[in-house]
């Protein structure tokens, strides 16, 4: 990984912005690194990796700061991963490439139609995970002194899908996993089949997983919303997906399944009165508190 540019944020306090070029992924990433509000030299520094930095960087820093100020979570360096806005591929499309574990050409074609831009092929989650674990995390640990065994990974929607993909693929790289509104519906039952194989693997773990969804992320609510919008592309979406996903039910099912692996502590929750877009804002601090036993 090459750090192309370093600059202080002119918006977020105690925050650096790195533009980095990974070794094996085309196109740069925009990394924000926010130091804790208050931390004494003798306090260990945890790491908190948050996906979808283009929309969550400010919120993730503020939520961590507030929780740390009230001693609800330990001091952490908040690291978000996003995309420069001048990139040829818009962030809303680029995340499809990096956060999904397998391509889905039929779904990607409809997504391109909806956004009026060509979606890159999905299925890049393994390369993205390798970039995080082999390039980004070591660089951050060297520069800031983050404890290598004390990382959180947090994501929403495709980010929640990726967080569980990371758990299933390299469970010791992070100690705590947060997923909200996770897209476990990707490629049908694939993620649940992988989770079933994961719980049968030998070896104890020491990880915690918090999965949640907004109250209004049920199949019935999604159906009602899309019928009101009455856009043909959404009907095609649902046909490709094999029906309306129930993200609430899937969060509960995935948490219950992962809990069968020894040393994998899980919790699932419904965020009252929240939608797919708003639930992460209401859930992150609660999730971090549970993950850190506070």
C-alpha positions as CSV (number, residue, x, y, z in Angstrom):
1,X,0.0,0.0,0.0
2,X,1.3,3.4,-0.9
3,X,0.1,6.5,1.0
4,X,-0.3,9.0,-1.8
5,X,-1.3,12.0,0.3
6,X,-1.7,12.9,4.0
7,X,-3.6,15.9,5.2
8,X,-5.4,17.1,8.3
9,X,-9.2,17.2,8.1
10,X,-10.7,20.7,8.0
11,X,-13.9,19.3,9.4
12,X,-13.2,16.6,12.0
13,X,-11.0,17.3,15.0
14,X,-8.0,15.1,15.7
15,X,-8.4,13.5,12.3
16,X,-6.0,12.8,9.5
17,X,-7.0,11.9,5.9
18,X,-4.9,9.5,3.9
19,X,-5.4,8.8,0.2
20,X,-3.9,5.4,-0.3
21,X,-3.3,3.1,-3.3
22,X,-3.6,-0.6,-2.5
23,X,-1.2,-3.1,-3.9
24,X,-3.8,-5.3,-5.6
25,X,-7.0,-3.2,-6.1
26,X,-7.5,-0.7,-8.8
27,X,-8.2,2.9,-7.7
28,X,-7.4,4.7,-4.4
29,X,-9.2,4.7,-1.1
30,X,-9.9,7.6,1.2
31,X,-9.0,6.7,4.8
32,X,-9.9,8.9,7.8
33,X,-8.1,8.3,11.1
34,X,-9.6,10.0,14.1
35,X,-7.8,9.8,17.4
36,X,-9.6,9.5,20.7
37,X,-11.0,12.6,22.5
38,X,-9.0,12.0,25.7
39,X,-6.5,9.3,26.4
40,X,-3.7,9.1,28.9
41,X,-0.3,7.8,27.7
42,X,-0.7,4.6,29.8
43,X,-4.1,3.7,28.3
44,X,-4.1,1.0,25.5
45,X,-5.4,2.2,22.1
46,X,-8.0,0.0,20.4
47,X,-8.9,0.1,16.7
48,X,-12.3,0.7,15.2
49,X,-12.6,0.0,11.5
50,X,-15.8,1.4,9.9
51,X,-16.9,0.8,6.3
52,X,-18.7,3.2,4.0
53,X,-16.5,6.1,5.2
54,X,-18.1,8.5,2.6
55,X,-21.3,8.7,4.7
56,X,-20.2,7.4,8.1
57,X,-16.9,9.0,8.9
58,X,-18.2,12.0,10.9
59,X,-20.9,10.0,12.7
60,X,-18.5,7.2,13.6
61,X,-16.0,9.6,15.1
62,X,-18.7,11.5,17.1
63,X,-20.4,8.3,18.3
64,X,-17.1,6.9,19.5
65,X,-16.1,10.2,21.2
66,X,-19.4,10.4,23.1
67,X,-19.2,6.8,24.2
68,X,-15.6,7.2,25.3
69,X,-16.4,10.4,27.2
70,X,-18.9,8.5,29.4
71,X,-16.6,5.5,29.7
72,X,-18.9,3.2,27.8
73,X,-16.2,2.0,25.4
74,X,-12.4,2.1,25.6
75,X,-10.4,4.8,23.7
76,X,-10.1,3.8,20.0
77,X,-8.6,5.1,16.8
78,X,-11.6,5.3,14.4
79,X,-10.5,4.3,10.9
80,X,-13.0,4.7,8.1
81,X,-12.6,3.5,4.5
82,X,-14.2,5.4,1.6
83,X,-13.6,6.6,-1.9
84,X,-12.3,9.9,-3.3
85,X,-15.3,11.7,-4.9
86,X,-13.3,12.3,-8.1
87,X,-12.9,8.6,-8.7
88,X,-14.3,7.4,-12.0
89,X,-16.6,5.0,-10.2
90,X,-19.0,6.7,-7.8
91,X,-18.7,5.5,-4.2
92,X,-22.3,4.1,-4.3
93,X,-21.2,1.8,-7.1
94,X,-17.6,1.1,-6.0
95,X,-18.7,-0.4,-2.7
96,X,-20.6,-3.1,-4.6
97,X,-17.2,-4.3,-5.9
98,X,-15.5,-4.4,-2.6
99,X,-18.1,-5.4,-0.1
100,X,-19.7,-8.4,-1.8
101,X,-18.2,-11.9,-1.6
102,X,-19.5,-13.1,-5.0
103,X,-20.6,-11.4,-8.2
104,X,-24.3,-11.3,-9.1
105,X,-24.5,-10.0,-12.7
106,X,-28.3,-9.9,-12.9
107,X,-28.6,-7.8,-9.7
108,X,-25.6,-5.5,-10.8
109,X,-27.3,-4.8,-14.1
110,X,-30.5,-3.6,-12.4
111,X,-28.4,-1.5,-10.0
112,X,-26.7,0.1,-12.9
113,X,-30.1,1.0,-14.4
114,X,-31.3,2.5,-11.1
115,X,-28.3,4.8,-10.7
116,X,-27.6,5.6,-14.3
117,X,-24.0,4.4,-14.1
118,X,-22.3,1.1,-14.7
119,X,-21.8,-1.0,-11.6
120,X,-18.5,-2.8,-11.4
121,X,-18.7,-6.5,-11.0
122,X,-19.1,-7.6,-7.4
123,X,-17.2,-10.4,-5.6
124,X,-14.2,-8.4,-4.5
125,X,-14.6,-8.9,-0.8
126,X,-11.6,-11.3,-0.5
127,X,-9.3,-8.7,-2.1
128,X,-10.7,-5.9,0.0
129,X,-10.3,-8.0,3.2
130,X,-6.7,-8.8,2.2
131,X,-6.0,-5.0,1.7
132,X,-7.4,-4.3,5.2
133,X,-5.6,-7.1,7.0
134,X,-2.3,-7.1,5.1
135,X,-1.8,-3.5,4.2
136,X,-4.0,-1.0,6.1
137,X,-4.1,-2.4,9.6
138,X,-0.3,-3.0,9.9
139,X,0.4,0.6,8.7
140,X,-2.1,2.0,11.2
141,X,-0.7,-0.1,14.0
142,X,2.8,1.0,13.3
143,X,2.0,4.7,13.1
144,X,-0.5,5.0,16.0
145,X,0.3,2.1,18.3
146,X,-3.1,0.4,18.0
147,X,-3.1,-3.0,19.8
148,X,-3.1,-5.7,17.0
149,X,-5.6,-7.9,18.9
150,X,-8.1,-5.2,19.7
151,X,-9.9,-4.2,16.5
152,X,-13.6,-3.7,15.9
153,X,-15.1,-4.0,12.4
154,X,-18.4,-2.2,11.8
155,X,-20.6,-2.0,8.6
156,X,-24.1,-1.4,7.5
157,X,-26.0,-3.0,4.6
158,X,-23.3,-4.3,2.3
159,X,-20.9,-3.3,5.1
160,X,-22.7,-5.7,7.5
161,X,-22.5,-8.4,4.8
162,X,-18.8,-7.8,4.6
163,X,-18.3,-7.8,8.3
164,X,-19.7,-11.3,8.6
165,X,-17.8,-12.3,5.4
166,X,-14.6,-11.2,7.3
167,X,-15.6,-13.3,10.3
168,X,-16.2,-16.4,8.2
169,X,-13.0,-15.9,6.2
170,X,-10.5,-14.7,8.8
171,X,-12.1,-14.7,12.2
172,X,-9.0,-13.7,14.2
173,X,-8.3,-10.5,12.3
174,X,-10.9,-8.6,14.3
175,X,-12.2,-9.3,17.9
176,X,-15.5,-7.6,17.6
177,X,-18.0,-7.4,14.7
178,X,-20.9,-5.0,14.2
179,X,-23.5,-5.4,11.4
180,X,-26.6,-3.4,10.9
181,X,-29.2,-4.0,8.2
182,X,-26.8,-6.6,6.8
183,X,-27.4,-7.8,3.2
184,X,-27.4,-11.5,4.1
185,X,-29.8,-12.0,1.2
186,X,-26.9,-11.6,-1.3
187,X,-27.0,-14.6,-3.7
188,X,-29.8,-16.3,-1.9
189,X,-28.8,-18.6,0.9
190,X,-25.0,-18.4,0.3
191,X,-24.1,-16.6,3.5
192,X,-26.1,-19.0,5.7
193,X,-24.6,-22.0,4.0
194,X,-21.1,-20.5,4.7
195,X,-22.1,-19.8,8.3
196,X,-23.2,-23.4,8.7
197,X,-19.8,-24.6,7.5
198,X,-18.1,-22.1,9.8
199,X,-19.7,-23.4,13.0
200,X,-18.6,-26.9,12.1
201,X,-14.9,-25.9,11.9
202,X,-12.6,-27.0,14.7
203,X,-10.9,-24.5,17.0
204,X,-12.1,-22.1,19.6
205,X,-12.5,-18.4,19.0
206,X,-12.7,-15.3,21.2
207,X,-14.9,-13.0,19.2
208,X,-18.1,-11.0,19.7
209,X,-20.8,-10.3,17.0
210,X,-23.6,-7.8,17.3
211,X,-26.2,-7.9,14.5
212,X,-29.2,-5.6,14.3
213,X,-31.8,-4.2,11.9
214,X,-34.3,-1.4,12.0
215,X,-37.9,-2.2,13.0
216,X,-39.0,-1.3,9.5
217,X,-36.6,-3.7,7.7
218,X,-39.1,-6.5,7.5
219,X,-40.3,-8.0,4.3
220,X,-43.8,-6.6,4.7
221,X,-42.6,-3.1,5.2
222,X,-40.2,-3.3,2.3
223,X,-43.1,-4.6,0.1
224,X,-45.3,-1.7,1.2
225,X,-42.6,0.9,0.4
226,X,-41.7,-0.4,-3.0
227,X,-45.3,-0.7,-4.0
228,X,-45.8,3.0,-3.2
229,X,-42.8,3.9,-5.3
230,X,-44.2,1.8,-8.1
231,X,-40.9,1.7,-10.2
232,X,-40.6,-1.3,-12.6
233,X,-36.9,-1.7,-11.8
234,X,-37.8,-2.6,-8.2
235,X,-40.1,-5.3,-9.3
236,X,-37.3,-6.7,-11.3
237,X,-35.0,-6.5,-8.2
238,X,-37.4,-8.5,-6.2
239,X,-37.8,-11.1,-8.9
240,X,-34.0,-11.5,-9.1
241,X,-33.7,-11.7,-5.3
242,X,-36.4,-14.4,-5.1
243,X,-38.8,-12.3,-3.1
244,X,-38.8,-9.6,-0.5
245,X,-35.9,-10.1,2.1
246,X,-36.7,-9.9,5.8
247,X,-33.6,-8.3,7.1
248,X,-34.8,-8.4,10.7
249,X,-35.4,-12.1,10.6
250,X,-32.1,-12.7,8.8
251,X,-30.2,-10.8,11.5
252,X,-31.7,-13.0,14.2
253,X,-31.1,-16.2,12.2
254,X,-27.5,-15.4,11.5
255,X,-26.7,-14.5,15.1
256,X,-28.3,-17.7,16.4
257,X,-26.3,-19.7,13.8
258,X,-22.9,-18.1,14.5
259,X,-23.5,-18.6,18.3
260,X,-23.1,-22.3,17.7
261,X,-19.4,-21.9,17.1
262,X,-17.5,-22.2,20.4
263,X,-16.1,-18.8,21.5
264,X,-18.3,-16.8,19.2
265,X,-20.5,-14.7,21.4
266,X,-23.4,-13.1,19.5
267,X,-26.4,-10.8,20.1
268,X,-29.2,-9.7,17.8
269,X,-31.4,-6.7,18.2
270,X,-34.2,-4.7,16.6
271,X,-33.8,-1.0,16.5
272,X,-37.2,0.5,17.3
273,X,-38.9,2.8,14.8
274,X,-35.9,2.9,12.4
275,X,-35.5,2.1,8.7
276,X,-32.6,0.6,6.7
277,X,-31.0,4.0,6.4
278,X,-31.6,5.4,9.9
279,X,-31.0,2.2,12.0
280,X,-27.1,2.4,12.0
281,X,-27.2,5.9,13.5
282,X,-29.4,4.7,16.4
283,X,-27.6,1.4,16.9
284,X,-23.8,1.9,16.7
285,X,-23.2,3.1,20.3
286,X,-25.5,0.4,21.7
287,X,-23.7,-2.2,19.7
288,X,-20.3,-1.0,20.7
289,X,-21.3,-1.1,24.4
290,X,-22.5,-4.7,24.1
291,X,-19.4,-5.7,22.2
292,X,-17.1,-4.2,24.8
293,X,-19.1,-5.6,27.7
294,X,-20.1,-2.1,29.0
